[in-house]
Amino acid sequence: MADKLIPITLSEKAIAEVKHIMLNKNIPGGYGLRVGVKGGGGCGGFNYILGFDTQKENDIDFEIGGIPIFVEKKHTMYLLGIEVDFYEGADARGFTFVKG
C-alpha cells in the first residue's frame, strides 16, 4: 500500500488553535478541518480556505496532530507544500498559509 499523500502541514501554533476552536466552539464529532482553495483571488489567482466540515466523497483525508483534515482531491495540486500557521500579534490574529 502506498503512503498517503499529505499535501499540507500545520504548525504547532495552528494545531493548538484548531484544537482550541474545536473544543470551545462545540464542533460536532465526525467533523474535521477542511483546507481548500477558492477562485477569484485576483489576477487569475485563488484564496485559501479553512473551515470545519464532514468528509465528502471526493476528499483525501489524513490526520495532523490528532486533527482530521479533509482536502478535495482537485485542490491537492494547489496546496502541495503549504504550511498552515497561526499568527497572533498586536496588529492582527489569524491563520496564514505559507509556501514551503
N, C-alpha and C positions, 0 to 999 in steps of 0.2 A: 504494500500500500504506500503510495507516495505521501510525502509530507504535505500537510495542509498549507495552502498559500495564506500568509498573513501580510496583507498589503500595508498596514499602518502599525505604528507603535503609539503608546500612551506614556507620557512622562509620569513620574511618581506623583507630582502635584496634580496632574489630570486624573489619575486613578483615585486619589484621595477625594477630589472634588466630586467626581461622578458618584462615588460611594456615598458621600455626604448627601448629595441631591437625592439619590435613590432611597436613602433611609429617611430623610426629612420631608420629602415631597410625596411620600406614600406611593411610589411607583409599584404597580402590581407585580406579583410573581409571574414569571414567564416573559417579562419584558427585558430587553437589553438595550444597549446603546447602539443606535443606528448612525452610521457615518456614511456620508454620500456627497454628491455634487449636484448642483442645480445650475442650469444655463442662465445666461443673462448677466454675467459679471462685467460686461463692458468689453469692448474691443475683441469680441468673439470668445471671451473667457467664460469662467464659471465661478460660482461661490461654493465653498464647502458648507455642508450642513451637518448638524448634530441633533439628535433627539432620542426619545425613548419610544420603543415600538416592539411589536412581536415579530418573530421571524416570518418571512414571506417565502414563497416557492422559489423565487429566483435569487435567493440570498446565498452568500457564503457566510458561514458562521465560525467563530473562533472565540477564544477567551483570553483576556489580558488582565492579570491581577485579580482574578475571580469575577471579572465583569464580562457577561456575554456581549459579544459585538456582532452586529449584522451589517453586511455590506451587499448591496445589489451587485450581482456579477458584472453588469455592464459598466459599473462605476470603478471597478478594480483598477483598470489601467490609469485612471486619473489620480488614484490615491497611493499608488506604489511609492514607497519611500517617505511618506508623510508621517510626521510625529505630531500628535495632538498634545498640546501643552496647556497649562493653565497659568495665566498671568494675573497677579494681584499687586497693584501698585497704587500710589496716591492719585494717579491720573486716570487709571482705568482698571477694569477687572473683567476677565472672561477667558474663554478658550481661544487658543491660537493654533494655527496649522503651519508647521514649519517643514519645508522640503529638506530632507537629509542629504 
